[in-house]
């Protein structure tokens, strides 16, 4: 069984849910294993309803007032109990602040292999080999766990596109998922820290993690004022705006727009790279996009190695023309 630990906030599932289920569905098909989603929290009925509309075989719920406030100690305690009875082969969650808070603790508690920031996997015989970036995403390292299952992994956001999700085993979208409530005794387990306050990080005009179309610009735009070309094209495509690190370092746009190893990892259906040369740090953040269109006057730019379509020309001619064409089509 593939066990995925669902993240949620404010009574709603995080966008990583679909990516986790996509990963679990792929692994499940390759190894003939069902998928189970674990929900930890208090008052989880709304979350369960959302999950029942997803492609998953089983939904395991620990609904307890002790889990009203997140704490790694309680997460580890609950998951260790579930793993002991369910005996999964793989336990996965998002490579997020929360995932990287409790998952290493769980691995230590169970003395099981842990792979952080997984971006891909492959089946070799009856073994699974995970891929994770190292050295600031300049290299990829393949990791084969040597100990007994379960293997614990966190998945890099955007590495497993949500539209890869397929039914696993007998689970069918919206039906067939069995719901099981699990009782866990939390007596004697307490959080070793308390939450003083929570605040939302600043966000751009669109949530890049869930955007289906992203138009990104790089230093090929030459100056901040020229970024209006990117915003205009994004508006014509009903998409979001992204940027490479040099753009953010030059303070043309805030940090939340940055895509790459030190920014956000995205996997939209359509990704425009405008004036972006394609440094490895940027490629690791967007190379999983379904369709990549690169516009750059340098035919040797590394971005063309991952692009599905490339336009070698002056972006200051191409982008306005493309924007006008799209707006004309929309006006018809």
C-alpha positions in Angstrom: 0.0 0.0 0.0 1.1 3.6 -0.7 0.2 5.8 2.2 0.0 9.6 1.5 -0.3 12.1 4.4 -2.6 14.9 3.3 -1.8 18.5 4.1 -4.7 20.8 4.9 -5.2 24.3 6.2 -8.3 26.4 7.1 -10.5 23.4 6.6 -9.4 22.8 3.0 -7.0 20.4 1.2 -3.7 21.9 0.1 -2.9 21.9 -3.7 -0.3 19.2 -3.0 -3.0 16.7 -2.4 -3.5 16.0 -6.1 0.2 15.7 -6.7 0.5 13.2 -3.8 -2.3 11.1 -5.2 -0.8 11.4 -8.7 2.5 10.0 -7.4 0.7 7.3 -5.4 -1.3 6.3 -8.4 1.7 5.9 -10.6 3.7 3.9 -8.1 0.5 1.9 -7.4 0.1 0.9 -11.0 3.8 0.1 -11.4 3.9 -2.2 -8.3 0.3 -3.3 -8.1 -0.4 -1.5 -4.8 -3.5 0.4 -3.6 -3.5 4.0 -2.4 -4.6 5.2 1.0 -4.9 8.9 2.0 -4.4 9.7 5.7 -6.2 12.7 7.2 -5.1 13.9 10.6 -7.0 16.7 12.3 -10.0 17.7 14.3 -13.4 18.3 12.6 -12.3 16.6 9.3 -15.7 16.0 7.7 -15.2 18.6 5.0 -11.7 17.3 4.2 -13.1 13.8 3.9 -15.8 15.0 1.5 -13.2 16.6 -0.7 -11.1 13.4 -0.7 -14.0 11.2 -1.6 -14.2 13.1 -4.9 -10.6 12.2 -5.6 -9.1 9.0 -7.1 -8.0 7.0 -4.0 -8.7 3.5 -2.8 -8.9 4.1 1.0 -9.3 7.1 3.3 -7.9 6.7 6.8 -9.1 9.4 9.2 -7.8 10.2 12.7 -10.2 12.9 13.9 -9.2 13.9 17.4 -9.3 17.2 19.4 -5.7 16.6 20.2 -4.9 17.3 16.5 -6.8 20.6 16.3 -3.4 22.3 16.4 -0.6 20.9 14.3 2.4 19.5 16.3 5.1 17.1 15.0 5.0 15.0 18.1 1.3 14.1 17.7 1.7 13.6 13.9 4.6 11.2 14.5 2.6 9.3 17.2 -0.5 9.0 15.0 1.4 8.0 11.9 3.5 5.4 13.7 0.3 3.8 15.0 -1.2 3.7 11.5 2.0 2.3 9.9 2.2 -0.4 12.5 -1.3 -1.7 11.6 -1.5 -0.9 7.9 2.1 -1.9 7.0 2.5 0.3 3.9 5.4 0.0 1.5 5.8 3.8 1.0 4.7 6.8 3.1 4.7 10.1 1.2 3.9 13.7 2.0 4.6 17.1 0.5 8.1 18.5 0.7 6.8 21.5 2.6 7.6 23.2 5.8 5.2 20.9 7.6 6.3 17.8 5.7 10.0 18.4 6.5 9.0 19.1 10.1 7.4 15.7 11.0 8.7 13.3 8.3 12.4 13.2 9.4 11.2 12.7 13.0 9.0 9.8 11.9 11.9 8.2 10.0 14.1 8.4 13.1 11.3 7.0 15.3 10.7 4.1 13.0 14.4 3.8 12.0 13.3 3.6 8.3 14.9 5.1 5.1 13.9 8.7 4.3 14.3 10.4 0.9 13.7 14.2 1.0 12.6 16.3 -2.0 11.9 13.4 -4.4 11.3 14.6 -8.0 11.0 11.3 -9.8 11.3 7.5 -9.4 11.8 4.5 -11.5 11.1 0.8 -11.2 14.1 -1.5 -11.6 13.0 -5.1 -11.3 11.1 -5.3 -8.1 13.0 -2.3 -6.6 12.1 1.4 -6.5 14.8 4.0 -7.1 14.0 7.7 -6.1 15.6 10.8 -7.7 16.3 13.9 -5.7 18.2 17.1 -6.6 21.4 17.9 -4.8 24.0 20.8 -4.8 21.4 23.5 -5.3 19.7 21.4 -8.0 22.9 21.2 -10.1 22.9 17.4 -10.0 20.3 14.7 -9.6 21.0 11.8 -7.2 19.4 8.4 -7.5 18.6 6.8 -4.2 17.7 3.1 -3.6 16.6 2.4 0.0 18.4 -0.6 1.4 16.4 -1.3 4.6 13.0 -2.9 4.9 9.8 -1.0 4.0 8.2 1.3 4.5 10.2 3.9 2.7 9.5 7.5 3.7 9.6 10.3 1.1 8.7 13.9 0.6 7.7 15.1 -2.9 8.9 18.3 -4.4 5.9 20.5 -5.4 5.2 20.4 -9.1 7.3 17.2 -9.7 4.3 15.0 -10.1 1.7 17.0 -12.1 -1.8 16.7 -10.7 -3.3 15.8 -14.1 -1.3 12.6 -13.9 -3.7 11.3 -11.3 -5.4 8.1 -12.3 -7.4 5.5 -10.4 -5.2 3.1 -8.4 -6.4 -0.4 -7.7 -10.2 -0.4 -7.3 -10.5 3.3 -6.4 -12.5 5.4 -8.9 -12.9 9.1 -8.8 -15.9 10.0 -6.7 -16.7 6.4 -5.7 -15.3 3.2 -4.3 -13.0 4.7 -1.7 -13.5 3.0 1.7 -13.6 5.3 4.7 -12.0 4.1 7.9 -11.9 5.9 11.2 -8.8 5.1 13.3 -8.7 5.7 17.1 -5.4 6.9 18.4 -4.7 7.4 22.1 -2.8 10.7 22.6 -2.6 10.5 26.4 0.9 11.4 27.4 1.7 12.9 24.0 2.0 16.7 24.0 3.5 19.3 21.7 6.9 20.6 22.8 6.1 24.0 21.3 3.1 26.2 21.0 1.9 28.4 18.2 2.0 32.0 19.2 0.6 33.5 16.0 0.1 32.6 12.3 0.2 35.0 9.3 -0.1 34.4 5.6 3.0 35.0 3.5 2.7 37.7 0.8 1.3 36.3 -2.5 1.5 37.5 -6.0 -1.5 38.2 -8.2 -2.0 34.5 -8.8 -1.2 31.3 -7.0 1.6 29.8 -9.1 1.3 26.4 -7.5 -2.2 25.9 -9.0 -1.9 28.0 -12.1 -2.5 26.1 -15.4 -0.8 28.8 -17.5 2.3 30.7 -16.4 4.2 33.3 -18.3 7.7 34.0 -16.9 10.2 36.6 -17.8 14.0 36.9 -17.4 16.7 39.4 -17.6 16.4 39.3 -21.4 13.6 41.9 -20.8 16.5 44.3 -20.0 14.6 46.5 -17.5 11.8 46.5 -15.1 9.4 48.6 -17.2 9.5 46.0 -20.0 8.0 43.4 -17.7 4.6 44.9 -18.8 5.0 42.7 -21.9 4.9 39.6 -19.6 1.9 40.8 -17.7 0.0 41.7 -20.9 0.6 38.2 -22.4 -0.3 36.5 -19.1 -3.6 38.5 -19.1 -4.3 37.5 -22.7 -3.8 33.8 -21.7 -5.7 34.1 -18.4 -2.5 33.0 -16.8 -0.2 33.8 -13.9 3.2 35.7 -14.0 6.5 34.2 -12.9 10.1 35.3 -13.0 13.7 34.0 -13.0 16.0 34.7 -10.1 17.9 37.5 -11.8 14.6 39.4 -12.1 13.9 39.0 -8.4 17.5 39.9 -7.4 17.2 43.0 -9.5 14.0 43.9 -7.5 11.9 44.0 -10.7 9.4 41.8 -9.0 8.8 40.5 -5.4 10.3 37.1 -4.3 6.9 35.3 -4.5 7.1 35.4 -8.3 10.4 33.5 -8.4 10.5 30.1 -10.1 13.4 27.7 -9.6 15.4 25.8 -7.0 15.4 28.8 -4.6 11.8 29.8 -5.5 8.7 27.9 -6.4 8.5 24.6 -8.3 5.6 24.6 -10.8 4.1 22.2 -13.4 1.5 24.1 -15.4 -0.1 22.9 -18.5 1.5 25.7 -20.4 4.7 27.6 -19.5 6.1 30.6 -21.4 9.8 31.4 -20.8 10.5 34.9 -22.2 14.0 36.2 -22.2 15.1 33.3 -19.9 18.4 31.7 -20.8 17.6 28.5 -18.8 20.1 28.1 -15.9 19.7 24.8 -14.2 18.4 26.5 -11.1 15.4 27.7 -13.1 14.9 24.6 -15.1 14.5 22.4 -12.0 11.6 24.6 -11.0 9.6 24.4 -14.3 10.9 21.5 -16.5 7.9 19.3 -15.4 5.5 21.7 -17.3 3.3 20.0 -19.8 4.1 22.3 -22.7 7.0 24.8 -22.6 7.3 27.6 -25.1 10.6 29.5 -25.1 11.2 32.9 -26.7 14.9 33.9 -26.8 17.2 35.5 -29.5 20.1 33.1 -28.5 19.6 29.8 -30.4 22.1 28.2 -28.0 20.2 29.1 -24.8 19.8 26.1 -22.5 16.1 26.7 -22.2 15.6 25.3 -25.7 16.8 21.9 -24.5 13.6 21.5 -22.4 11.3 23.6 -24.6 8.6 21.8 -26.7 8.4 24.9 -28.9 11.1 27.5 -29.4 11.0 30.9 -31.1 14.5 32.3 -31.9 13.8 36.0 -32.3 13.6 39.3 -30.6 11.1 39.0 -27.8 10.2 42.7 -28.1 8.8 41.9 -31.5 7.3 38.4 -30.8 5.6 39.0 -27.5 3.5 42.1 -28.5 2.5 40.3 -31.7 1.5 37.2 -29.9 -0.5 39.2 -27.3 -2.3 41.1 -30.0 -3.2 37.9 -31.8 -4.6 36.3 -28.7 -6.6 39.4 -27.8 -8.0 39.6 -31.4 -9.1 35.9 -31.2 -10.8 36.6 -27.8 -12.6 39.6 -29.2 -14.2 37.5 -32.0 
